[in-house]
Amino acid sequence: MDKKRLNLSSGSKFEEAFGYSRAVKAGDMLFISGTIGMNYATSQISDDPVEQLHQIIRNMEPSLAKAGSSLRDVVQITVYVTAPEVFQTIGPELGKIFGDIRPTNAALVVAFPVPDVKVEISATAVIGCGS
């Protein structure tokens, strides 16, 4: 395996079924796949988009940690929502979570293949840039 690339798995059944990695570390960059707000231990997902957002962050943190990174290193996020109103609901919470980190952000309204998902986020981090 190329030492400059490291595929990181969360062990999710989705990764195996659909042939992707939770995250890929390439040099000092970390690319995190679109992440939903499902509690993977219980397969439960809240109806509340804000709780989905908080679970998304909890789901991303292990990949960041495995790569020697943290939320402080996130430089870009893409937020996918089911409706503009959902983004209006979670937007202030994103501001609280990322505070002065202020990654770039693109938001898109989409339909999800997984029932009950209202929010999904993918992210890019530069390891060590936020320390």
C-alpha positions as CSV (number, residue, x, y, z in Angstrom):
1,M,0.0,0.0,0.0
2,D,1.2,3.5,-0.8
3,K,2.3,5.1,2.4
4,K,0.9,8.4,1.2
5,R,-2.7,7.0,1.2
6,L,-4.5,5.4,4.0
7,N,-8.2,4.3,3.8
8,L,-9.9,4.6,7.2
9,S,-13.0,2.5,7.9
10,S,-15.6,2.9,10.6
11,G,-16.7,-0.7,10.1
12,S,-20.1,0.5,8.8
13,K,-22.1,-2.0,6.7
14,F,-22.6,0.7,4.2
15,E,-18.9,1.0,3.4
16,E,-18.6,-2.7,2.6
17,A,-21.9,-2.8,0.7
18,F,-21.2,0.3,-1.5
19,G,-17.4,0.1,-1.8
20,Y,-16.1,3.2,-0.2
21,S,-14.1,4.4,2.8
22,R,-15.3,6.5,5.7
23,A,-12.3,8.6,5.2
24,V,-9.1,8.7,3.1
25,K,-5.9,10.2,4.4
26,A,-3.6,11.4,1.6
27,G,-0.5,13.1,2.8
28,D,-1.6,15.8,5.2
29,M,-5.1,15.9,3.8
30,L,-8.1,14.0,5.1
31,F,-11.3,13.5,3.1
32,I,-14.3,12.4,5.0
33,S,-17.2,10.8,3.2
34,G,-20.7,12.1,3.4
35,T,-21.8,11.2,7.0
36,I,-25.3,10.9,8.2
37,G,-26.7,11.3,11.7
38,M,-27.3,7.6,12.4
39,N,-26.1,6.1,15.6
40,Y,-24.3,3.2,14.0
41,A,-24.3,1.2,17.3
42,T,-28.1,1.2,17.5
43,S,-29.0,1.9,13.8
44,Q,-31.3,4.7,15.2
45,I,-31.7,8.1,13.7
46,S,-33.5,11.1,15.3
47,D,-36.2,13.0,13.5
48,D,-34.7,16.2,14.8
49,P,-32.2,17.7,12.2
50,V,-30.2,19.4,15.0
51,E,-29.7,16.0,16.8
52,Q,-28.8,14.5,13.4
53,L,-26.1,17.2,13.0
54,H,-24.7,16.5,16.5
55,Q,-24.6,12.7,15.7
56,I,-22.9,13.5,12.4
57,I,-20.1,15.3,14.3
58,R,-19.8,12.3,16.7
59,N,-19.6,10.0,13.7
60,M,-16.8,12.1,12.1
61,E,-14.6,12.5,15.1
62,P,-13.2,8.9,15.2
63,S,-12.0,9.3,11.6
64,L,-10.4,12.6,12.4
65,A,-8.7,11.1,15.5
66,K,-7.4,8.0,13.6
67,A,-5.8,10.4,11.1
68,G,-4.2,12.5,14.0
69,S,-6.6,15.3,13.4
70,S,-9.6,17.1,15.0
71,L,-12.5,19.4,14.1
72,R,-10.0,22.3,14.3
73,D,-8.3,21.0,11.1
74,V,-11.5,21.0,9.1
75,V,-11.2,23.5,6.2
76,Q,-14.2,22.6,4.1
77,I,-17.6,21.1,4.6
78,T,-20.5,20.3,2.2
79,V,-23.9,20.1,3.8
80,Y,-26.7,18.2,2.2
81,V,-30.3,18.8,3.4
82,T,-33.8,17.7,2.4
83,A,-35.1,21.3,2.3
84,P,-33.9,24.9,2.7
85,E,-35.8,25.1,6.0
86,V,-33.6,22.2,7.4
87,F,-30.5,24.2,6.6
88,Q,-32.0,27.3,8.3
89,T,-32.6,25.1,11.4
90,I,-29.1,23.6,11.6
91,G,-27.1,26.6,10.4
92,P,-26.9,28.3,13.8
93,E,-25.8,25.0,15.3
94,L,-23.0,24.7,12.7
95,G,-21.9,28.1,13.7
96,K,-21.7,27.0,17.4
97,I,-19.9,23.7,16.5
98,F,-17.3,25.3,14.2
99,G,-17.0,28.6,16.0
100,D,-13.8,30.4,15.0
101,I,-12.7,27.4,12.8
102,R,-14.9,28.7,10.1
103,P,-14.5,26.1,7.3
104,T,-15.8,26.9,3.9
105,N,-19.3,25.6,3.4
106,A,-21.5,24.6,0.5
107,A,-25.1,23.6,1.1
108,L,-27.3,21.6,-1.3
109,V,-30.9,20.4,-1.2
110,V,-31.1,16.7,-2.1
111,A,-33.1,13.5,-1.7
112,F,-31.5,10.8,0.3
113,P,-31.6,7.0,-0.4
114,V,-31.8,6.3,3.4
115,P,-35.2,7.0,5.0
116,D,-35.4,9.6,7.8
117,V,-32.1,11.3,6.9
118,K,-32.5,15.1,6.8
119,V,-28.8,16.1,6.9
120,E,-25.5,14.7,5.6
121,I,-22.1,16.3,5.7
122,S,-18.8,15.6,4.0
123,A,-15.6,17.3,5.0
124,T,-12.0,18.0,4.2
125,A,-9.3,18.6,6.8
126,V,-5.7,19.6,6.6
127,I,-4.0,17.7,9.4
128,G,-2.3,19.9,11.9
129,C,-3.4,23.2,10.4
130,G,-5.8,24.0,13.3
131,S,-3.4,23.4,16.2
